[in-house]
Amino acid sequence: MRQKRIHLTPAQYLFITSHEYPERGFWGGWGSGKSFAGLIAVLCYSHDIPNNKWWVCRQTIGQAGDMMVEFLDKVLPLDWLVSKNDKDQLVVIKSKLCKHGAGKYCHNCSEIIFKGLDDITKIESANLGGVLIDQAEAISVELVDRFGGRLRRMVHV
């Protein structure tokens, strides 16, 4: 098993572990670890809640692809990876209920899809457990509000 040692700042830890509000924001200066903390939170929810589906969004599809690379390189333990599809920017990971080895899909696996919000045609049919919007200041408030109707999966923490 490949282990990763992750060091969090107090602000990152609070963002990841706070469950007081269903929506949370994390802001700070350039290089303060906002995106990294968001990716860790997505990983935790996807692993702890079986059959979950998350969208990790940036303004463009290219920026979303960059986040997928960072997620795979810096965040995701290799033994949690079930599959990845670079074309669709989809990563499937094991949840804590998956009893199989790496690379085997089961109904308890969770999906993380890295999306660019420049082409959001499929938002109306999405059935999501959560959304991470990185660089939210570049996204319209109306688009952010549309995600509220897409969060349909039960998420208990």
N, CA, C and O of each residue as an XYZ file, in Angstrom:
628
protein
N       0.843     -1.171      0.000
C       0.000      0.000      0.000
C       0.894      1.242      0.000
O       1.802      1.365      0.822
N       0.628      2.147     -0.921
C       1.380      3.395     -0.982
C       0.734      4.400     -0.046
O      -0.434      4.751     -0.215
N       1.480      4.856      0.926
C       0.958      5.845      1.853
C       1.483      7.218      1.470
O       2.606      7.360      0.985
N       0.660      8.211      1.695
C       1.062      9.587      1.473
C       0.934     10.327      2.787
O      -0.065     10.191      3.493
N       1.918     11.086      3.105
C       1.874     11.911      4.296
C       1.426     13.297      3.863
O       2.092     13.950      3.059
N       0.315     13.736      4.389
C      -0.250     15.022      4.020
C      -0.223     15.931      5.238
O      -0.727     15.577      6.304
N       0.363     17.092      5.068
C       0.410     18.087      6.127
C      -0.596     19.182      5.808
O      -0.563     19.775      4.730
N      -1.482     19.443      6.749
C      -2.512     20.459      6.572
C      -2.257     21.629      7.503
O      -1.771     21.460      8.621
N      -2.593     22.816      7.023
C      -2.576     23.982      7.893
C      -3.835     23.920      8.771
O      -4.769     23.189      8.442
N      -3.877     24.659      9.865
C      -5.109     24.675     10.680
C      -6.339     25.085      9.873
O      -7.417     24.526     10.077
N      -6.201     26.049      8.963
C      -7.342     26.481      8.146
C      -7.795     25.372      7.206
O      -8.996     25.169      7.026
N      -6.855     24.653      6.607
C      -7.222     23.538      5.728
C      -7.940     22.453      6.520
O      -8.959     21.928      6.072
N      -7.417     22.116      7.689
C      -8.030     21.086      8.525
C      -9.464     21.461      8.905
O     -10.369     20.628      8.842
N      -9.660     22.703      9.293
C     -11.000     23.169      9.665
C     -11.955     23.091      8.473
O     -13.103     22.674      8.627
N     -11.491     23.487      7.294
C     -12.329     23.418      6.098
C     -12.753     21.975      5.800
O     -13.914     21.720      5.481
N     -11.829     21.056      5.903
C     -12.096     19.654      5.565
C     -13.007     18.996      6.592
O     -13.880     18.211      6.223
N     -12.822     19.296      7.857
C     -13.538     18.572      8.919
C     -14.790     19.263      9.418
O     -15.555     18.658     10.169
N     -15.029     20.508      9.029
C     -16.205     21.225      9.506
C     -17.449     20.741      8.767
O     -17.492     20.741      7.536
N     -18.458     20.329      9.531
C     -19.706     19.856      8.934
C     -20.901     20.669      9.429
O     -22.047     20.235      9.315
N     -20.625     21.841      9.974
C     -21.682     22.675     10.534
C     -22.621     23.200      9.450
O     -23.820     23.343      9.689
N     -22.088     23.489      8.265
C     -22.882     24.035      7.171
C     -22.734     23.151      5.939
O     -21.649     22.628      5.684
N     -23.816     22.974      5.166
C     -23.700     22.141      3.964
C     -22.825     22.766      2.885
O     -22.194     22.046      2.111
N     -22.779     24.095      2.821
C     -21.897     24.774      1.867
C     -20.787     25.449      2.649
O     -21.018     26.060      3.692
N     -19.587     25.327      2.126
C     -18.443     25.948      2.792
C     -17.608     26.673      1.752
O     -17.600     26.304      0.578
N     -16.921     27.685      2.185
C     -15.982     28.400      1.334
C     -14.634     28.478      2.014
O     -14.532     28.514      3.240
N     -13.614     28.502      1.196
C     -12.250     28.615      1.711
C     -11.529     29.614      0.830
O     -11.374     29.391     -0.370
N     -11.089     30.709      1.417
C     -10.410     31.719      0.623
C      -9.083     32.060      1.277
O      -8.891     31.894      2.482
N      -8.182     32.538      0.447
C      -6.861     32.906      0.929
C      -6.021     33.368     -0.242
O      -6.488     33.396     -1.381
N      -4.813     33.722      0.032
C      -3.902     34.212     -0.984
C      -3.422     33.111     -1.916
O      -3.688     31.928     -1.701
N      -2.714     33.522     -2.948
C      -2.164     32.588     -3.916
C      -1.223     31.628     -3.192
O      -0.377     32.052     -2.404
N      -1.376     30.331     -3.465
C      -0.497     29.336     -2.870
C      -0.826     28.965     -1.436
O      -0.002     28.359     -0.749
N      -2.030     29.323     -0.968
C      -2.377     29.032      0.425
C      -2.981     27.638      0.617
O      -3.302     27.262      1.745
N      -3.139     26.878     -0.446
C      -3.604     25.498     -0.312
C      -5.100     25.310     -0.408
O      -5.623     24.295      0.052
N      -5.805     26.269     -0.998
C      -7.268     26.163     -1.103
C      -7.671     24.970     -1.984
O      -8.501     24.155     -1.582
N      -7.093     24.872     -3.165
C      -7.438     23.787     -4.086
C      -7.079     22.433     -3.486
O      -7.850     21.478     -3.585
N      -5.907     22.356     -2.865
C      -5.459     21.116     -2.244
C      -6.429     20.673     -1.152
O      -6.796     19.500     -1.085
N      -6.841     21.601     -0.302
C      -7.795     21.273      0.761
C      -9.122     20.802      0.171
O      -9.732     19.865      0.686
N      -9.573     21.447     -0.908
C     -10.803     21.010     -1.562
C     -10.693     19.601     -2.102
O     -11.631     18.814     -1.971
N      -9.564     19.267     -2.708
C      -9.366     17.919     -3.244
C      -9.321     16.871     -2.132
O      -9.837     15.765     -2.298
N      -8.710     17.213     -1.008
C      -8.692     16.290      0.136
C     -10.120     16.062      0.637
O     -10.496     14.930      0.938
N     -10.918     17.135      0.727
C     -12.307     17.000      1.181
C     -13.098     16.099      0.229
O     -13.851     15.237      0.681
N     -12.935     16.289     -1.084
C     -13.625     15.446     -2.070
C     -13.207     13.987     -1.898
O     -14.050     13.091     -1.940
N     -11.921     13.745     -1.705
C     -11.433     12.380     -1.503
C     -12.071     11.756     -0.262
O     -12.516     10.609     -0.306
N     -12.117     12.503      0.843
C     -12.694     11.964      2.076
C     -14.166     11.615      1.900
O     -14.595     10.526      2.283
N     -14.940     12.526      1.325
C     -16.363     12.247      1.102
C     -16.558     11.075      0.148
O     -17.442     10.245      0.358
N     -15.755     11.003     -0.880
C     -15.908      9.930     -1.869
C     -15.526      8.578     -1.291
O     -16.124      7.564     -1.650
N     -14.551      8.546     -0.413
C     -14.148      7.284      0.197
C     -15.109      6.873      1.304
O     -15.453      5.696      1.418
N     -15.546      7.832      2.123
C     -16.361      7.505      3.290
C     -17.827      7.254      2.964
O     -18.531      6.614      3.745
N     -18.295      7.748      1.827
C     -19.708      7.591      1.461
C     -19.781      6.770      0.176
O     -19.457      7.281     -0.896
N     -20.197      5.514      0.264
C     -20.204      4.629     -0.908
C     -21.123      5.127     -2.017
O     -22.116      5.810     -1.764
N     -20.776      4.776     -3.237
C     -21.587      5.077     -4.416
C     -21.856      6.572     -4.540
O     -22.968      6.992     -4.859
N     -20.838      7.354     -4.287
C     -20.959      8.803     -4.334
C     -20.507      9.299     -5.698
O     -19.764      8.612     -6.398
N     -20.954     10.488     -6.076
C     -20.519     11.119     -7.326
C     -20.270     12.591     -7.056
O     -21.154     13.317     -6.601
N     -19.047     13.016     -7.346
C     -18.637     14.410     -7.143
C     -18.200     15.007     -8.463
O     -17.614     14.323     -9.303
N     -18.485     16.278     -8.640
C     -17.900     17.060     -9.726
C     -16.891     18.007     -9.110
O     -17.187     18.697     -8.135
N     -15.698     18.037     -9.683
C     -14.678     19.014     -9.325
C     -14.593     19.961    -10.509
O     -14.189     19.556    -11.600
N     -14.967     21.213    -10.307
C     -15.155     22.150    -11.419
C     -14.161     23.303    -11.387
O     -13.810     23.828    -10.330
N     -13.722     23.674    -12.579
C     -12.955     24.891    -12.821
C     -13.619     25.602    -13.993
O     -14.545     25.071    -14.605
N     -13.146     26.797    -14.301
C     -13.787     27.589    -15.349
C     -13.700     26.909    -16.714
O     -14.664     26.943    -17.478
N     -12.570     26.296    -17.031
C     -12.419     25.639    -18.339
C     -12.068     24.170    -18.157
O     -11.598     23.758    -17.096
N     -12.300     23.391    -19.196
C     -12.003     21.964    -19.157
C     -10.500     21.726    -18.987
O     -10.103     20.763    -18.331
N      -9.664     22.583    -19.565
C      -8.218     22.437    -19.404
C      -7.773     22.614    -17.964
O      -6.925     21.869    -17.472
N      -8.345     23.598    -17.292
C      -8.023     23.822    -15.883
C      -8.500     22.654    -15.028
O      -7.834     22.274    -14.064
N      -9.652     22.085    -15.377
C     -10.171     20.922    -14.648
C      -9.230     19.732    -14.834
O      -8.996     18.973    -13.894
N      -8.696     19.570    -16.029
C      -7.742     18.497    -16.285
C      -6.482     18.650    -15.448
O      -5.922     17.659    -14.977
N      -6.034     19.886    -15.260
C      -4.875     20.139    -14.409
C      -5.157     19.722    -12.972
O      -4.273     19.200    -12.293
N      -6.381     19.950    -12.505
C      -6.748     19.542    -11.143
C      -6.775     18.024    -11.025
O      -6.417     17.479     -9.980
N      -7.200     17.329    -12.093
C      -7.219     15.866    -12.073
C      -5.794     15.337    -11.919
O      -5.562     14.398    -11.158
N      -4.853     15.923    -12.624
C      -3.455     15.505    -12.516
C      -2.948     15.727    -11.093
O      -2.288     14.856    -10.526
N      -3.255     16.898    -10.510
C      -2.837     17.172     -9.140
C      -3.467     16.175     -8.171
O      -2.802     15.700     -7.250
N      -4.742     15.857     -8.373
C      -5.442     14.902     -7.517
C      -4.756     13.543     -7.556
O      -4.510     12.933     -6.515
N      -4.446     13.069     -8.766
C      -3.832     11.754     -8.905
C      -2.404     11.738     -8.357
O      -1.985     10.750     -7.755
N      -1.664     12.813     -8.559
C      -0.266     12.852     -8.143
C      -0.076     13.119     -6.657
O       0.788     12.508     -6.027
N      -0.866     14.019     -6.087
C      -0.593     14.502     -4.736
C      -1.572     14.026     -3.677
O      -1.253     14.074     -2.489
N      -2.751     13.569     -4.070
C      -3.797     13.315     -3.084
C      -4.184     11.841     -2.997
O      -4.218     11.283     -1.900
N      -4.472     11.207     -4.112
C      -5.091      9.880     -4.121
C      -4.093      8.765     -3.816
O      -3.098      8.630     -4.528
N      -4.334      7.960     -2.771
C      -3.506      6.768     -2.557
C      -3.720      5.779     -3.711
O      -4.856      5.548     -4.125
N      -2.648      5.203     -4.221
C      -2.750      4.317     -5.390
C      -3.688      3.141     -5.162
O      -4.388      2.727     -6.086
N      -3.715      2.598     -3.957
C      -4.558      1.425     -3.725
C      -6.041      1.774     -3.638
O      -6.868      0.869     -3.523
N      -6.400      3.046     -3.689
C      -7.807      3.440     -3.747
C      -8.285      3.621     -5.178
O      -9.491      3.683     -5.419
N      -7.371      3.705     -6.124
C      -7.742      3.940     -7.519
C      -8.324      2.679     -8.129
O      -7.691      1.623     -8.107
N      -9.533      2.787     -8.674
C     -10.155      1.680     -9.398
C      -9.902      1.862    -10.884
O      -9.464      0.932    -11.560
N     -10.178      3.067    -11.400
C      -9.915      3.347    -12.813
C      -9.866      4.853    -13.030
O     -10.339      5.637    -12.206
N      -9.286      5.232    -14.153
C      -9.310      6.626    -14.564
C      -9.486      6.660    -16.065
O      -8.988      5.798    -16.789
N     -10.203      7.670    -16.517
C     -10.460      7.863    -17.933
C     -10.062      9.291    -18.256
O     -10.778     10.236    -17.923
N      -8.909      9.443    -18.912
C      -8.399     10.781    -19.197
C      -9.309     11.549    -20.141
O      -9.450     12.764    -20.002
N      -9.929     10.870    -21.099
C     -10.794     11.543    -22.075
C     -11.994     12.185    -21.379
O     -12.319     13.343    -21.639
N     -12.642     11.442    -20.507
C     -13.822     11.947    -19.797
C     -13.460     12.625    -18.471
O     -14.337     13.127    -17.768
N     -12.179     12.638    -18.138
C     -11.695     13.221    -16.887
C     -12.452     12.656    -15.687
O     -12.956     13.390    -14.837
N     -12.514     11.331    -15.652
C     -13.245     10.585    -14.630
C     -12.272      9.728    -13.836
O     -11.434      9.033    -14.408
N     -12.388      9.783    -12.518
C     -11.608      8.929    -11.632
C     -12.599      8.152    -10.782
O     -13.495      8.744    -10.179
N     -12.450      6.826    -10.726
C     -13.289      5.982     -9.884
C     -12.409      5.477     -8.750
O     -11.330      4.932     -8.982
N     -12.884      5.665     -7.513
C     -12.110      5.228     -6.351
C     -12.927      4.268     -5.499
O     -14.155      4.227     -5.568
N     -12.204      3.497     -4.694
C     -12.839      2.580     -3.757
C     -13.425      3.368     -2.592
O     -12.835      4.346     -2.134
N     -14.571      2.941     -2.125
C     -15.098      3.491     -0.876
C     -14.674      2.551      0.244
O     -14.094      1.494     -0.006
N     -14.963      2.938      1.463
C     -14.554      2.100      2.591
C     -15.312      0.770      2.627
O     -14.899     -0.149      3.334
N     -16.415      0.652      1.875
C     -17.166     -0.600      1.842
C     -16.713     -1.547      0.735
O     -17.165     -2.691      0.681
N     -15.836     -1.093     -0.139
C     -15.340     -1.965     -1.211
C     -14.412     -3.011     -0.601
O     -13.479     -2.678      0.128
N     -14.677     -4.270     -0.906
C     -13.896     -5.370     -0.328
C     -12.901     -5.965     -1.320
O     -12.236     -6.952     -1.006
N     -12.792     -5.392     -2.488
C     -11.939     -5.947     -3.539
C     -10.603     -5.221     -3.597
O     -10.407     -4.199     -2.939
N      -9.703     -5.755     -4.382
C      -8.392     -5.132     -4.561
C      -8.459     -3.958     -5.521
O      -9.506     -3.668     -6.099
N      -7.329     -3.288     -5.683
C      -7.245     -2.148     -6.595
C      -7.586     -2.589     -8.013
O      -7.250     -3.699     -8.426
N      -8.250     -1.715     -8.747
C      -8.581     -1.989    -10.135
C      -9.885     -2.740    -10.351
O     -10.246     -3.007    -11.497
N     -10.598     -3.087     -9.301
C     -11.866     -3.829     -9.429
C     -13.028     -2.905     -9.097
O     -13.057     -2.294     -8.029
N     -13.984     -2.804    -10.012
C     -15.148     -1.939     -9.822
C     -16.243     -2.700     -9.087
O     -16.444     -3.891     -9.324
N     -16.951     -2.010     -8.192
C     -18.138     -2.576     -7.548
C     -19.153     -1.460     -7.355
O     -18.840     -0.292     -7.582
N     -20.352     -1.804     -6.942
C     -21.415     -0.801     -6.805
C     -21.139      0.190     -5.676
O     -21.801      1.226     -5.606
N     -20.196     -0.089     -4.803
C     -19.855      0.835     -3.725
C     -18.807      1.862     -4.114
O     -18.504      2.759     -3.328
N     -18.246      1.748     -5.314
C     -17.213      2.685     -5.747
C     -17.810      4.077     -5.945
O     -19.002      4.219     -6.216
N     -16.973      5.095     -5.806
C     -17.403      6.476     -5.994
C     -16.709      7.062     -7.219
O     -15.587      6.684     -7.556
N     -17.397      7.990     -7.877
C     -16.868      8.644     -9.061
C     -16.558     10.106     -8.766
O     -17.322     10.796     -8.090
N     -15.427     10.561     -9.284
C     -15.048     11.969     -9.215
C     -14.811     12.413    -10.647
O     -13.947     11.871    -11.337
N     -15.576     13.397    -11.093
C     -15.502     13.865    -12.476
C     -14.998     15.299    -12.458
O     -15.539     16.149    -11.751
N     -13.969     15.556    -13.232
C     -13.358     16.878    -13.315
C     -13.958     17.593    -14.513
O     -13.753     17.181    -15.654
N     -14.709     18.676    -14.252
C     -15.501     19.352    -15.282
C     -15.053     20.793    -15.470
O     -14.693     21.489    -14.521
N     -15.089     21.213    -16.732
C     -14.933     22.626    -17.040
C     -16.309     23.258    -17.128
O     -17.211     22.693    -17.747
N     -16.479     24.398    -16.530
C     -17.788     25.040    -16.524
C     -18.021     25.888    -17.765
O     -19.037     26.576    -17.867
N     -17.077     25.845    -18.719
C     -17.286     26.548    -19.985
C     -18.244     25.780    -20.889
O     -18.815     26.361    -21.812
N     -18.430     24.485    -20.639
C     -19.387     23.676    -21.388
C     -20.127     22.805    -20.392
O     -19.740     21.660    -20.156
N     -21.167     23.327    -19.819
C     -21.870     22.671    -18.729
C     -23.229     22.143    -19.180
O     -24.204     22.196    -18.431
N     -23.282     21.638    -20.399
C     -24.550     21.209    -20.986
C     -25.214     20.073    -20.214
O     -26.436     19.939    -20.271
N     -24.464     19.265    -19.508
C     -25.049     18.107    -18.836
C     -25.434     18.367    -17.383
O     -25.782     17.431    -16.663
N     -25.378     19.611    -16.946
C     -25.678     19.906    -15.546
C     -27.123     19.563    -15.193
O     -27.399     19.159    -14.064
N     -28.039     19.716    -16.131
C     -29.457     19.493    -15.824
C     -29.779     18.038    -15.512
O     -30.776     17.766    -14.844
N     -28.958     17.092    -15.979
C     -29.251     15.681    -15.732
C     -28.328     15.065    -14.679
O     -28.379     13.856    -14.452
N     -27.500     15.863    -14.043
C     -26.559     15.326    -13.058
C     -27.258     14.966    -11.755
O     -28.171     15.662    -11.311
N     -26.821     13.882    -11.158
C     -27.313     13.416     -9.868
C     -26.086     13.297     -8.966
O     -25.394     12.279     -8.986
N     -25.820     14.329     -8.183
C     -24.542     14.455     -7.498
C     -24.663     14.369     -5.986
O     -25.705     14.672     -5.405
N     -23.564     13.946     -5.365
C     -23.446     13.985     -3.919
C     -22.736     15.252     -3.465
O     -22.882     15.675     -2.318
N     -21.965     15.861     -4.369
C     -21.258     17.079     -4.009
C     -20.572     17.722     -5.190
O     -20.346     17.088     -6.220
N     -20.242     18.993     -5.028
C     -19.563     19.773     -6.056
C     -18.477     20.599     -5.375
O     -18.721     21.250     -4.359
N     -17.282     20.564     -5.944
C     -16.210     21.464     -5.540
C     -15.990     22.430     -6.693
O     -15.654     22.012     -7.801
N     -16.178     23.716     -6.439
C     -15.932     24.738     -7.458
C     -14.658     25.466     -7.051
O     -14.636     26.214     -6.074
N     -13.607     25.232     -7.815
C     -12.335     25.887     -7.548
C     -12.289     27.177     -8.344
O     -12.737     27.218     -9.490
N     -11.755     28.222     -7.751
C     -11.734     29.548     -8.371
C     -13.173     30.028     -8.621
O     -13.501     30.468     -9.723
N     -14.009     29.942     -7.614
C     -15.427     30.276     -7.738
C     -15.666     31.723     -8.126
O     -16.736     32.053     -8.637
N     -14.688     32.599     -7.894
C     -14.877     33.997     -8.264
C     -14.996     34.180     -9.776
O     -15.467     35.220    -10.237
N     -14.576     33.186    -10.547
C     -14.661     33.267    -12.006
C     -15.972     32.704    -12.554
O     -16.182     32.691    -13.767
N     -16.850     32.242    -11.670
C     -18.102     31.587    -12.065
C     -19.275     32.493    -11.684
O     -19.244     33.146    -10.641
N     -20.295     32.530    -12.521
C     -21.461     33.358    -12.221
C     -22.247     32.787    -11.039
O     -22.273     31.575    -10.826
N     -22.873     33.655    -10.290
C     -23.696     33.244     -9.157
C     -24.841     32.357     -9.633
O     -25.208     31.400     -8.953
N     -25.412     32.670    -10.802
C     -26.521     31.869    -11.341
C     -26.087     30.424    -11.582
O     -26.843     29.494    -11.303
N     -24.883     30.235    -12.095
C     -24.397     28.881    -12.341
C     -24.171     28.139    -11.032
O     -24.502     26.959    -10.918
N     -23.617     28.817    -10.060
C     -23.415     28.200     -8.751
C     -24.763     27.790     -8.158
O     -24.884     26.698     -7.602
N     -25.769     28.644     -8.268
C     -27.104     28.330     -7.744
C     -27.726     27.113     -8.431
O     -28.471     26.363     -7.801
N     -27.431     26.914     -9.702
C     -27.995     25.764    -10.428
C     -27.543     24.439     -9.844
O     -28.250     23.438     -9.959
N     -26.385     24.421     -9.224
C     -25.903     23.173     -8.637
C     -26.764     22.722     -7.457
O     -26.809     21.530     -7.153
N     -27.443     23.649     -6.793
C     -28.278     23.284     -5.651
C     -29.317     22.225     -5.987
O     -29.602     21.355     -5.164
N     -29.881     22.288     -7.175
C     -30.869     21.298     -7.592
C     -30.278     19.995     -8.062
O     -31.013     19.040     -8.311
N     -28.971     19.931     -8.190
C     -28.303     18.715     -8.669
C     -27.805     17.849     -7.522
O     -27.439     16.694     -7.738
N     -27.784     18.389     -6.304
C     -27.284     17.638     -5.155
C     -28.398     16.783     -4.608
O     -29.196     17.236     -3.787
N     -28.453     15.554     -5.059
C     -29.579     14.675     -4.756
C     -29.196     13.428     -3.982
O     -30.065     12.774     -3.405
N     -27.937     13.088     -3.955
C     -27.532     11.872     -3.266
C     -27.447     12.156     -1.777
O     -27.012     13.235     -1.374
N     -27.849     11.219     -0.976
C     -27.804     11.396      0.472
C     -26.348     11.351      0.935
O     -25.621     10.401      0.645
N     -25.949     12.362      1.638
C     -24.593     12.440      2.161
C     -24.693     12.622      3.661
O     -25.109     13.676      4.142
N     -24.314     11.598      4.395
C     -24.321     11.664      5.851
C     -22.883     11.677      6.332
O     -22.076     10.836      5.936
N     -22.570     12.628      7.181
C     -21.217     12.712      7.723
C     -21.261     12.643      9.231
O     -20.218     12.697      9.882
